[in-house]
């Protein structure tokens, strides 16, 4: 009996070490990037499981013949991302250049080139992509800590893989090309459906927040929002809301898991519920700490936003449901004569990235946000709009959740199908439509 990673292989299959069935198994080359380079460099970002993303490749200026570079790619090479949390172990396949330029893998990508008389390249691609081998990468082939992790090249070379006869490898790869292609098309359609739903949601939200459903209707033009109905007056954000500054607390006072005030940081935005509410945070502050250190309390019902960092560019706005403290990278806006949920929904359409100051970390000043022109409906209308939008968002969220669940099931089936096929657990000549759950 022959086993690979604890899985019994069919009769006639062999277990081989990767180094014995490949003619190339090493990292690519460190590129010399140039705008007019003669070689395309494939990075980890460009190496995607669904296919190489050529928009993420950059040009490399070689010192000699690009075809003789250590990282030069041949059609059929399998690419393995080899550094970094979240990217390490992602498998890609090189099927050729999108133009006439030669291509190389950069030094963060490992090239695996199968020996033509022993290993079919598409079979190798599917084996390395299988859940069995991906789990093995995490358990046995990774060295380092945190984001400094990398693939151990020597351990990779010693890793075993199943090797059926070449004709069977081709049969399995052809089967998986057809079946995963069908699943990938269905997954793509589901994701497109979710994207269209999100686009429709934004369009409906914009219509509500301008007070008109008629394109071209007369009114006041606000560049970031559109044409606002004449029924509403226009003001600046600092005239309808009060801005509350954040506070920088020493780390020694941020580790409490209970207290009188949640201490909200940019990272807590991601834990909000589907309607945008933040009910709690990982860190709390007591009344005594707040008084001693002078933290400013942001009232319940305020809209908070990030003034610095990636969350700012994602248009994350949240309504806090209880009074809290916020760190210096967060600002609160209190609407004493307004409906907070109306203002949260309205501000979700504001692309603060367009207001951000240049620099390595995007940021906006309070004065930039305070000067934004906004429409101001009557309070009763604000409440009615917020009620309608909340209801629409809830319904849309349910549909998107169902789409996401269906997509996850198809991804699970895809992975199970690949793993079953490359280990011989299913007969691919009769396996169409087989249940591999």
C-alpha positions in Angstrom: 0.0 0.0 0.0 1.2 3.5 -0.9 0.3 6.6 1.1 0.8 10.3 0.7 0.1 12.6 3.6 -1.9 9.9 5.3 -4.1 9.2 2.2 -4.0 5.7 0.6 -3.3 5.8 -3.1 -4.9 3.5 -5.7 -2.9 0.5 -7.0 -0.4 1.4 -9.6 0.2 4.9 -8.2 3.5 5.8 -6.7 4.6 8.4 -4.1 7.5 10.5 -5.3 9.5 13.4 -3.7 8.9 16.7 -5.5 12.7 17.1 -6.2 12.7 13.8 -8.1 10.0 14.7 -10.6 10.8 18.4 -11.2 13.6 19.9 -13.3 13.3 23.3 -11.6 12.3 24.1 -8.0 13.6 27.4 -6.8 12.8 31.0 -6.2 12.7 33.5 -9.0 14.9 36.6 -9.5 14.9 40.0 -7.7 13.7 42.4 -10.4 15.3 45.7 -11.4 12.0 47.6 -12.1 11.9 50.1 -14.9 9.1 51.8 -16.8 10.5 50.6 -20.1 11.8 47.2 -19.1 12.0 44.3 -21.6 10.8 41.6 -19.2 7.6 41.1 -17.2 8.1 40.2 -13.5 5.3 38.2 -11.8 5.0 39.0 -8.2 3.0 37.4 -5.4 0.2 39.9 -5.9 0.0 39.0 -9.6 0.1 35.2 -8.9 -3.6 34.4 -8.3 -5.3 31.0 -8.1 -7.9 32.1 -10.7 -5.1 33.0 -13.1 -2.2 35.5 -13.3 -3.3 39.1 -12.9 -1.2 40.8 -15.6 -2.4 44.3 -14.4 -0.3 43.7 -11.2 2.9 42.8 -13.1 5.7 45.3 -13.5 8.5 45.6 -16.0 12.0 44.5 -15.3 15.2 45.8 -17.0 17.6 42.8 -17.4 21.3 43.3 -17.6 21.5 40.6 -20.3 19.3 38.2 -22.2 15.9 38.0 -20.5 15.5 34.4 -21.5 18.6 33.4 -19.4 17.5 34.9 -16.1 17.2 32.5 -13.2 13.5 33.2 -12.8 12.6 32.9 -16.5 9.2 31.2 -16.9 8.3 28.4 -19.4 4.7 27.6 -20.3 3.4 25.1 -17.8 5.4 26.3 -14.9 3.6 26.2 -11.5 4.1 29.2 -9.3 4.1 29.1 -5.5 3.9 32.2 -3.4 6.6 31.8 -0.9 6.5 34.6 1.7 4.1 36.4 3.9 0.9 35.7 5.9 -2.2 35.5 3.7 -0.3 34.9 0.5 2.2 32.1 1.3 1.1 28.9 -0.5 -1.1 30.4 -3.1 -0.7 28.4 -6.3 -0.7 29.8 -9.9 -0.1 28.5 -13.4 1.9 30.2 -16.2 0.2 29.6 -19.5 2.2 32.2 -21.5 2.9 35.9 -21.7 0.0 38.3 -22.6 2.4 39.9 -25.2 5.7 39.2 -26.8 7.7 40.0 -23.6 9.5 37.2 -21.7 8.4 36.7 -18.2 10.1 35.9 -14.9 9.0 35.1 -11.4 10.3 37.5 -8.7 12.3 36.3 -5.7 9.1 35.9 -3.5 7.7 33.2 -5.9 8.9 29.6 -6.2 8.9 28.0 -9.7 8.0 24.3 -9.9 8.7 22.8 -13.4 7.7 19.2 -13.8 9.9 16.7 -15.6 8.0 16.0 -18.8 8.5 12.2 -18.7 7.2 11.9 -15.1 4.9 14.8 -14.2 2.2 16.6 -16.1 2.2 20.3 -15.2 -1.6 20.7 -14.8 -1.7 17.6 -12.5 1.1 19.2 -10.4 -0.8 22.5 -10.3 -3.9 20.7 -8.9 -2.0 18.7 -6.4 -0.3 21.7 -5.0 -3.7 23.5 -4.9 -5.4 20.6 -3.1 -6.5 21.1 0.5 -4.3 18.2 1.6 -1.1 19.9 0.3 -2.2 23.4 1.4 -2.7 22.1 5.0 0.8 20.4 4.7 2.3 23.7 3.7 1.0 25.4 6.9 1.9 22.5 9.1 5.3 21.5 7.9 6.7 23.8 5.2 6.5 27.2 6.8 9.3 28.8 8.8 9.6 32.2 10.6 7.1 34.1 12.6 4.2 36.7 12.0 4.5 38.3 8.6 8.1 37.1 8.2 7.1 33.6 7.4 8.4 31.9 4.3 8.3 28.6 2.4 11.2 26.2 3.4 12.6 25.3 0.0 14.5 22.2 1.2 11.4 20.9 3.0 9.3 21.6 -0.2 11.8 19.6 -2.3 11.4 16.6 0.1 7.6 16.7 0.1 5.9 13.7 -1.4 3.2 13.8 -4.1 1.1 11.1 -5.7 2.3 10.0 -9.2 -0.1 8.0 -11.2 1.0 7.0 -14.8 1.3 10.1 -17.1 -1.8 9.1 -19.1 -3.8 9.1 -15.8 -2.3 12.4 -14.7 -3.5 14.0 -18.0 -7.0 12.4 -17.6 -7.3 13.8 -14.1 -6.1 17.2 -15.1 -8.5 17.3 -18.1 -11.4 16.3 -15.8 -10.5 19.0 -13.3 -10.1 21.6 -15.9 -13.6 20.9 -17.1 -15.3 20.6 -13.7 -13.5 23.4 -11.9 -14.0 25.6 -15.0 -17.8 25.0 -14.7 -17.7 25.7 -10.9 -15.6 28.8 -11.4 -18.1 30.2 -13.9 -20.9 29.7 -11.4 -18.8 31.3 -8.7 -18.0 34.2 -10.9 -21.7 34.7 -11.7 -22.6 34.6 -8.0 -20.0 37.2 -7.2 -21.2 39.4 -10.1 -24.7 39.1 -8.7 -23.4 40.3 -5.4 -21.6 43.2 -7.0 -24.7 44.2 -9.0 -26.7 44.1 -5.8 -24.2 46.4 -4.1 -24.3 48.8 -7.0 -28.1 48.9 -7.0 -28.0 49.5 -3.2 -25.7 52.5 -3.7 -27.8 53.9 -6.5 -31.0 53.6 -4.4 -29.2 55.2 -1.4 -28.0 58.1 -3.5 -31.5 58.6 -4.8 -32.9 58.7 -1.2 -30.2 61.1 -0.1 -30.9 63.6 -2.8 -34.6 63.5 -2.4 -35.4 62.8 -6.0 -35.9 59.8 -8.3 -36.0 61.9 -11.5 -32.7 62.2 -13.3 -32.0 65.8 -14.4 -34.5 67.3 -12.0 -33.6 70.9 -11.0 -31.9 71.5 -7.7 -28.6 72.2 -6.1 -25.6 70.3 -7.3 -23.2 68.8 -4.7 -20.2 67.3 -6.5 -19.8 64.2 -4.2 -23.5 63.5 -4.0 -25.4 64.7 -7.0 -28.3 67.1 -7.6 -30.3 67.6 -4.4 -34.0 68.5 -4.5 -34.9 72.2 -4.1 -37.1 71.3 -1.1 -34.0 70.8 1.1 -31.5 73.5 2.1 -27.8 73.0 1.9 -25.4 73.6 4.8 -21.9 72.6 5.9 -21.3 69.6 8.1 -20.0 71.6 11.0 -23.2 73.6 11.1 -25.4 70.6 11.6 -23.1 68.5 13.8 -20.7 69.0 16.6 -17.2 67.4 16.2 -15.7 65.5 19.1 -11.9 64.9 19.2 -10.3 61.6 19.9 -7.9 60.9 22.8 -4.6 59.1 23.0 -4.5 56.8 26.0 -1.3 55.1 27.1 -1.4 51.4 26.2 -1.4 50.5 29.9 -5.0 51.8 30.1 -6.3 50.1 27.0 -6.2 46.5 28.0 -9.3 46.4 30.3 -12.1 44.1 29.0 -14.8 45.9 31.0 -15.4 49.4 32.3 -17.6 52.4 31.9 -16.8 53.5 28.3 -15.8 51.4 25.3 -12.6 52.7 23.8 -13.2 52.6 20.0 -10.2 52.4 17.6 -10.1 52.2 13.8 -9.8 48.4 14.1 -13.1 48.2 15.9 -15.0 49.4 12.8 -14.8 46.0 11.2 -16.7 44.4 14.2 -19.8 46.5 13.6 -23.1 44.7 12.8 -24.7 44.7 9.4 -26.5 47.9 10.1 -23.3 49.8 11.1 -23.8 49.8 14.9 -20.8 49.5 17.2 -22.0 48.1 20.5 -18.7 47.3 22.1 -15.0 47.3 21.7 -12.1 45.1 22.9 -10.9 47.8 25.2 -12.7 49.7 27.9 -11.9 52.7 30.1 -13.2 53.4 33.6 -14.7 56.6 34.8 -11.6 57.2 37.0 -9.2 56.7 34.1 -11.3 59.0 31.9 -11.3 61.8 34.5 -7.6 61.5 35.4 -6.4 61.4 31.7 -9.0 63.8 30.4 -10.6 61.7 27.7 -13.4 63.3 25.8 -16.7 61.4 25.9 -18.5 61.0 22.5 -22.3 60.9 23.1 -24.4 57.9 22.1 -26.0 58.2 18.7 -22.9 60.0 17.2 -21.5 59.1 13.8 -17.9 58.2 14.0 -15.4 58.0 11.2 -11.7 57.2 10.7 -9.6 60.2 10.0 -6.4 58.2 9.1 -5.5 54.8 7.6 -7.0 52.3 5.3 -10.5 52.3 6.9 -10.9 55.9 5.8 -10.6 54.9 2.2 -13.2 52.2 2.7 -15.8 54.8 3.6 -16.5 53.2 6.9 -18.9 55.3 9.0 -20.6 53.9 12.1 -23.3 54.9 14.6 -22.3 54.3 18.2 -25.2 53.1 20.4 -23.7 54.1 23.7 -21.4 56.9 24.9 -17.7 56.0 24.4 -14.2 57.3 24.0 -12.4 57.2 20.7 -8.7 57.2 19.9 -7.0 60.0 18.2 -7.4 58.4 14.7 -11.2 58.5 15.1 -13.6 61.5 15.2 -17.2 61.7 16.3 -20.0 63.9 15.0 -23.0 64.5 17.2 -26.2 65.5 15.5 -28.3 67.0 18.3 -31.1 68.1 16.0 -30.8 65.3 13.4 -31.4 61.6 12.9 -28.0 59.9 13.4 -28.8 57.0 11.0 -29.7 59.4 8.2 -26.4 61.1 8.6 -24.5 57.8 8.8 -26.1 56.6 5.5 -25.5 60.0 3.9 -21.9 60.1 4.9 -21.3 56.6 3.7 -21.5 58.1 0.1 -18.8 60.6 0.9 -15.4 59.4 -0.5 -13.1 60.7 2.1 -10.2 59.4 0.1 -10.8 62.3 -2.3 -10.3 64.7 0.7 -7.2 62.9 2.0 -3.9 64.6 2.3 -0.9 63.2 0.4 1.5 61.0 2.2 2.4 57.3 3.0 -0.7 57.1 5.3 -3.9 58.8 4.0 -5.6 61.2 6.4 -8.1 64.0 6.5 -8.3 67.0 8.9 -11.3 67.9 10.9 -11.6 71.2 8.9 -11.7 69.3 5.6 -14.6 67.2 6.8 -16.4 70.1 8.6 -16.4 72.1 5.4 -18.2 69.4 3.3 -21.5 70.7 1.9 -24.5 68.5 2.8 -28.3 68.4 2.2 -30.5 69.0 5.3 -34.0 67.6 5.1 -36.5 68.3 7.9 -36.1 66.0 10.9 -39.3 64.1 10.2 -38.0 63.4 6.7 -34.6 62.4 7.9 -36.2 59.8 10.2 -38.4 58.5 7.4 -35.5 58.2 5.0 -33.4 56.4 7.6 -36.3 53.9 8.3 -36.6 53.1 4.6 -32.9 52.8 4.0 -32.5 50.6 7.1 -35.2 48.3 5.8 -33.7 48.1 2.3 -30.2 47.4 3.7 -31.6 44.6 5.9 -33.3 43.0 2.9 -30.2 43.4 0.7 -28.0 42.0 3.5 -30.1 38.8 3.7 -29.9 38.3 -0.1 -26.1 38.9 -0.1 -25.7 36.5 2.8 -27.5 33.8 0.9 -25.3 34.4 -2.2 -22.2 34.3 0.0 -23.3 31.0 1.5 -23.9 29.5 -1.9 -20.5 30.7 -3.1 -18.8 29.2 -0.1 -20.5 25.9 -0.7 -19.3 25.8 -4.3 -15.7 26.7 -3.3 -15.8 23.8 -0.8 -17.0 21.5 -3.5 -14.3 22.7 -5.8 -11.6 22.0 -3.2 -13.0 18.6 -2.3 -13.2 17.6 -6.0 -9.6 18.6 -6.6 -8.3 16.8 -3.5 -10.3 13.6 -4.3 -9.2 13.5 -7.9 -5.5 14.0 -7.4 -5.4 11.4 -4.7 -7.3 8.8 -6.7 -10.3 8.8 -4.3 -12.7 9.1 -7.3 -12.6 7.6 -10.8 -12.6 10.6 -13.1 -13.9 8.6 -16.0 -17.2 8.2 -14.2 -17.1 11.0 -11.7 -19.1 13.8 -13.4 -21.6 15.1 -10.9 -20.2 12.9 -8.2 -20.9 13.8 -4.6 -17.5 14.6 -2.9 -18.9 16.3 0.2 
